[in-house]
Every structure is written in structure tokens, then in C-alpha cells.
Amino acid sequence: MPDILQYCKGRKLETFKSGAVLISQGGNERRLFVLAEGQVEVLREDTQVSYIDEPGSVFGEMSVLLDMPFSATVKALSTVKAYVIDDSLAFLGSRPEIALELAALLARRLYYTTSYLVDLQQQAAGRREDLDIVDKILAQLVQSPDDAKAKKKK
């Protein structure tokens, strides 16, 4: 994914010290970050859910694309240099290549998440009722946001 870095040239590159919070869960800034160097961790409810160290990696995209608060905290594990993009939607729409890179990233994440949930579901089949949540998560992954809204209204 390093190709996305070429589209960031001329944008603001910020440096964050180790321990700095780049994104706070629940925040509404709608900023997009593109990692230039360093390592960050993604935390949800104080649990690490991801580790990112590949230059060109994007984070903050879910908040931007879904027009919702940040779903996780992103914290620097080392000195981090990242492009901070305030005009996120304009940036994503400026070149089809950027949108394709982001679509590929999201598709990879969904593939690995779904594979993990299916493995977990198969391992837990019939063992514990509290793991039925996996079935519910898988069902929601294939459900459109409009379907979910319709169910809530019932």
C-alpha cells in the first residue's frame, strides 16, 4: 500500500512522540491519517485490536466514510510521522487510485475479520451459549445499514 504516500506529497506531515494519542475513541474530528513511519496500536475499550507499522497504512477511514465518531483509539508506540488529512472526503475523492487503495485495505480487513469469526464459530459450535454472539456478528457483517435501521424501528 505504499502507493498512497505519493498522493500525500505537499500535505501536512506531523510528528507524534511515543505514547501520543493520534485518534481518541468517540472523537468527531473526521480526520484521516496516513502513516509515513513508526508504529501505532489500535485500541478499542483499552484492548489492542491491531498494530500498524507499514508506511502508507491508513487509519481513521471508518469514521470518515461512515460519518460517525472514531470507533477506536490510535496511539503511537514509537515516534510516528503521519500525514494528517483534514479534508478527508475531498482527498479520498480526488483520485480513483486512492479510493481503490482504501477499498482494498477495507476488503482485506473484512476478509481476515470474517475468517477469524468463522474459525471462532466453528471451534465453539454448541459449546457455550455466550459465544452465540459470533453468529450475530457474522449476520450483521452481511447486513446492510438500511436493514439494521429497519430492524431497530420494529
Helices and strands as residue ranges (DSSP letters): G 2-8, E 13-16, E 21-23, E 32-37, E 40-44, E 47-52, E 58-59, H 61-66, E 73-76, E 80-85, H 88-94, H 96-124, G 129-132, H 133-141, H 145-153
